[in-house]
Amino acid sequence: MEDRHIGFWDMTATWMGANCQPSSWYIGGVIAAVGLGGALGITLVANPITYLVLMLIGYMGYKIGTTTMGITRVPFGIQGSRLLSVVNAISLVGWGAVANFIAAISMSYLFNSLFGWPYYGEPGDWWVLAIGAVINGVLSLIFVAIGGSRSLAFVEKVMMVGLLILSTWITIKVLGTYSLAQIAAWRPDESVRMPFGAGVDAMAAFSIGWPICAAEYTRYTKNKISSTLAPFIGANLAIYWFALVGTLGVIAVAIQTGTFDPNYSDPSSVATQLGLGWAALIVVIFATVTTNLINIYSGSVSVANIMPKLDMKKIIWIIGVISILVSLIPLIVGSFLDTFMAFLSNYIGLIFPPVMAILVVDYYLIRKGNYQVDKFDQIGGPYWYSGGFNWYAIASWAISIAVYLFLRKINFGINSTGSLLPGFVLSLIIYWVLAKIGVSSKAYQDVNSLRA
């Protein structure tokens, strides 16, 4: 209990800080391809749904007192949770790489001003971007290695203030130059227009990456409200504002230049086009560092679930270095936008919605909160199932992934709901049905008698 040091406002600030970040601007700029009205609709629909899941898992962290990956030992089995920990660590390495690259874009504009080096989009920019990604990755590592979880709230608060000032500056700059009527009337060319459902999928995949990290932080909260309402309010408020700022900025640049290029939807390119100067770029750089505190720390916690005897500081350095290396992938692929969208749709949106559906159904509907924490690492115990795997949960996960791939293939909801949210609902149903079958099976009866 002495480690429960996070109150309501600290937790709100932590999750505001999680979304008060350049990536939130970037996703807002990407969905500008739907137009202002469509982007507003996407932001206001997709995020509250995904952050309801954040609330539910946040409460689980508070009640059980362990990490999200630790909680997965119950529905997936002790060995199954280790598989998920690998998958989750990879995703957080990916998010860290995204933050590093966005910071590298900012640094390229700064280095161009200082030394005349090529900036993002100019021929020969690759080595400048590589230097920027490495610098940002090292800064992130230093912060998280020194402070751990207790550094998060303080650093997030400081950078949140800076980002809120910058976002206000951008909003005033845009609306002082173009009227809302002009911005609302703007439409992208058909060649680059994004269907509404595709925008919903992109935003939902972006936001659904956070609930899988919820318990890492809510386990430190002092009460139920701090573990549920605080993350919901903080994450939603930040994404509403920052995604909108990203959308407004990209549309303003498109009106100003007469060209909409989604490859330059990042906040640094937009800020440079709007003439905001060095201050904006520096804030973006340090904001990615604060975001990476969560990415690196959460990724390290996932690895600790696989190898609990490994020193945490060593894990942090390993995760941080891998993130730096992965952030260089867009330089090989040739497009940061393509890499980012592939990461969202082919990894985050594909893998994690069914995992969270299984967690929620198992805790709230199947076991009704009856988790035995003292048995979480007991070989042969109630969460060992068959060889450490609960095959009903694994099967539900696999079936749900196949269903989502099918929905995507037929372009289900391409002009309305998208595929991810309907796929999530189907995942809830699939696991509930299979878990009920499992509970009535002899194998589960044996497990229940052992638990009793």
Secondary structure as UniProt FT lines:
FT   TURN            2..3
FT   HELIX           8..19
FT   HELIX           22..30
FT   HELIX           31..34
FT   HELIX           36..64
FT   HELIX           68..71
FT   HELIX           73..76
FT   HELIX           78..115
FT   TURN            120..121
FT   TURN            123..124
FT   HELIX           126..147
FT   TURN            148..149
FT   HELIX           150..177
FT   HELIX           180..185
FT   TURN            190..192
FT   HELIX           196..207
FT   TURN            208..210
FT   HELIX           211..213
FT   HELIX           214..218
FT   TURN            219..220
FT   HELIX           224..257
FT   HELIX           262..264
FT   HELIX           267..273
FT   TURN            274..275
FT   HELIX           278..306
FT   TURN            308..309
FT   HELIX           312..326
FT   TURN            327..328
FT   HELIX           329..333
FT   HELIX           336..343
FT   HELIX           344..348
FT   HELIX           349..361
FT   HELIX           362..366
FT   TURN            368..369
FT   HELIX           373..375
FT   TURN            376..377
FT   TURN            379..380
FT   TURN            382..385
FT   TURN            387..388
FT   HELIX           391..409
FT   TURN            410..417
FT   HELIX           420..440
FT   HELIX           442..451
//
